[in-house]
Amino acid sequence: MPIVFVPSWSIVTSRVWKAQIAYFARRHRVVAFDARGNGRSDQPASAAAYAEVEMALDLLAVMDATAVDRAILVSLSLGAHRSLVAADRAPERVAGLVFLGPSMPLGQPVPGRDIDFDAELDSDEGWARYNRHAWLRDYAGFLQFFFEQCFTESHSTKQIEDAVGWGLETNAETLILTDEAPGIDKPTSLAIAAGIHCPTLVIQGDEDAISGPSRGFALAEAIPGAELVVVAGGGHIPNARHPVLVNLLIERFAQSITGDMG
Amino acid sequence: MTTSTVRDVEHHALYDDAGRAVRPERSDLAAAPDGVRLGFDVYGAGDPTLVLMPSAPIIHSRQWKAQVPYLSRRYRVVTYDGRGNGRSDRPTDPTSYHDGRYVADLATVMDATDTERAVLVGLCTDGVWRAIRLAAEQPDRVLGIVAFAVGVPRIAPPQPHYVESGKTFEEVLPTHEGWAKNNRHYWRSDYADFVQFFFSEITSEPHSTKAIEDAVGWALDGSVDAMLADSEASFPFDLGAVEAICRSVRCPMLLVHGSEDTCQSPARAHRLAELTGAPLVIVEGADHMIPGRHPVLANLLIRDFVESLGGRGR
């Protein structure tokens, strides 16, 4: 069964799946690609180009280009939007959905993140860095802060360094466009989730300091029959920080769909 | 919706029962000639047998945690806790830590595991020098030696921080900054801080927090009394005797040393290579704890070395 690793926010590239690709490619056809806005993909100069619907159409376009009729979609964080929209538009192409730390407008946001993105703030402390002006002032500083929040586990210096490097493959201007782009609102998310009928696995760290664990819990609740696995002590990017655990969970899920070793 | 909670590695059913990638076939205690009991483990059933030697008494056999699962799929692997740490006894008199006792411990564990001959893999003085001694004294028992962080005493000067802190090891010092922590009284007052400092210094590559935390944990499994007794044991050979022992080794050897080794100067590795003719791999940018910090590289070097022996003597 092919597995498509769905791009996350354009702050990273498809290398965010580096700890998955080698393992799964031994058993499955694996497709990974860079979201528009980073890596080898184009960086269009309008916010509309980064709309979640465009991102979902990219996903289907890459499946077409790689002749993947039907696959398990594995997404991380913001990638949940793309997976859900693609599964809604083309359910026949989706054999299963795996969400890691899904960043959907469900559940409760992380406290302290309600920073005005557009305001001129007189601080670069904490989440005040999540701000258009702060990004333009000190993009690398924002990346360092952001990925330190992504990896709250101890022994994450390598994962943080990797992710900051991927972030530096794009720039503040592009990332601002992705933030301005239209996403999927809560009613739409709930409506799409309720209509999902394929097997679904949500893997959610209970110490996720980016989306907050309740977003993952809420998505698992909204999708009929979904399985929720809570990673105790886990942060926002469990596939990078807990690759063996996450790979084994995804492989078990894939086997439950195909009924064999893939 | 079904919900379950997992914690990475620890007691997860997807892994082995205690978070280890492989469990020993056999775990037991063996008594050394002086009665000290040594905890050992045997993994796998391949050929030849590899003995992964302890860096005792500061840490114990878990120092090889990144080697055992890989190597035991191909070979029979024996590990043991050196005297003074782990499951082994912890005598507190310096005579128990005499150089020859460590060599006898290696032979004891080989006997107890029915290991007639083996490839010896060691790190630093505790592993490397005692492997060389066994190869010199009982050549029939040693198929080959892989020596990480070549800690052979005398053959090149020790690192300057050891020389300096060694001068004041017994004194009550006004400071405990930096290598001044390498001091009898400081070990007694805050051993945990000493080992944290020590393993941070000798594992200086980026992204080493886990390797340091592991080593600190193994050190805290041990005993300050054993460490002090070991530090008081005199080393019985002068430079000429050490060099003669090294020259007498006839089995194949592979030397692996980090270019940035803070514990054992690379000069010792170069000198041992001259004395033995053994090939030396310098790992650029690596510090002292190569098997723990660069496990894939270490494992492949060990594998290639063992394969290069062919069926010789097995």
Interface residues (C-beta under 8 A of the other chain):
Chain A: S154 H155 T157 K158 E161 D206 A220 E221 I223 G225 A226 E227 L228 V229 V230 V231 A232 G233 G234 H242 V244 L245 L248 L249 R252
Chain B: M1 T2 T3 S4 T5 V6 R7 D8 V9 H12 L14 Y15 P206 H207 T209 K210 E213
